[in-house]
Amino acid sequence: MICRYTLILIFTLYAYSALGHHTLTGSFDESREIAFEIRVEEYQLINPHPFMKGRVLNNAGEEELWEIEMDNLWEMEAVGFDKDTLIPGDLIKVTGYPSKHKAREIFLRSLEHPRLGFLYRHNVRRLFDLDGE
């Protein structure tokens, strides 16, 4: 009897954690989008979600450290992201959904990368040239 309840608890906890990880709605506010320029300090092309950190100027002219979570690794690699796509010092424009739980964190919706000349849009499955081609 104890074994059955233990299994039920384990499966319930596993299902709950999987749902929490795979839903944007649970972690990010999809009802609003924010946009800003960020100077890249760190970029990790890792599983399950690549991320970057960088500095953003707030309205008072002070720098704040922000974290940007990206789509899953295989989707980012499929559109052409690699370990050198973002390097420290790159100034990029991003839009994304703000985190419900952490200050200064977003889930990436779009990224404009002037140095490499592309625009990334979440779930479009390709990069767009900034030159309009």
ABEGO torsion letter per residue (X at the ends): XAAAAAAAAAAAAAAAAAAAAABAAAABBAABBBBBBBBBABBBBBOABBBBBBBBBBAAGBBBBBBBBBBBAAAAAAAGBBAAABBBGBBBBBBBBBBAABBGBBBBABBBBAAAGBBBBBGAGBBBBAAGX
